């Protein structure tokens, strides 16, 4: 298949691994954080860590949108379905994330809530059009990639006068979380970032320039395929060896310096920065999420239904927080693959295929790191 198989070629991957082995300096450690659940999934699925020298470590970051959704906001969605009687539309992964007291949207549905799985915000809009007697709420989560479709849906709802449609907005911002991780005192030591790919198609590569400059850590925007990741790793290692900390773009087939201006304009029209947002695993992060602007409040479920958000701690046995900060690996959690499995997730990292625990459970549970 053109343009997919080429990026999954095993011979090319082994050649790249040999090139990486040739350029690493044996007396130093290279700790590279991938900031995107898609990369976490690709690294586990294709066994990329095992191809790398022992002193090159790939560290998972908080890039899985389902994983970083705080329990308090999930409880808000459950309350919308159970207490406010709305039809709550959500992506499939969000249904299984445990909320307070091991409640979930699945269980809310079993308890009589009208919770529907959708594939896109357009499905929720279509439902609102088809059933005007229902109050339809779209539970919007995700990073900069999923925000423009939500903004477009709000533009559409206003243009059509759809008064029974609203959005519970939980969109979060990648650069703010990267800065937060670098600034937090108990964070893991990092040497560079494998920058997100889909997110960067929207926000561009320029936005990481101050992060690389201020932190002294290089950022390489990297595609999702295995060869993309290996090339990105080699580019990072070359920068580190040369003492450079710049933004480089391996994913030039999709990412530009400025990103998608039209998408950013639409988002700016509908959303404004929240002063702070409580991330699962990271805690409160300043200026890291978006709220619907007051002039759009008729379509803001938080305002429409008077939702308040409370902060809820994770299950004590769950190490998602440390994993999302890069301080621990899934295998470090005592309940990994025993009490906690994809069929019975105890924490959010075991739910989505982009979560570190689910990715390791599916592809890497029994794989130890071997030299290439
Ligand atoms: S294995 Fe389960 S409980 Fe442990 S950190 Fe991962 S998601 Fe949380």
Boltz pocket constraint, residues with backbone or C-beta under 6 A from the ligand:
constraints:
  - pocket:
      binder: B
      contacts: [[A, 317], [A, 318], [A, 319], [A, 320], [A, 323], [A, 330], [A, 333], [A, 334], [A, 335], [A, 336], [A, 337], [A, 340], [A, 341], [A, 345], [A, 346], [A, 347], [A, 348], [A, 349], [A, 350], [A, 357]]
      max_distance: 6.0
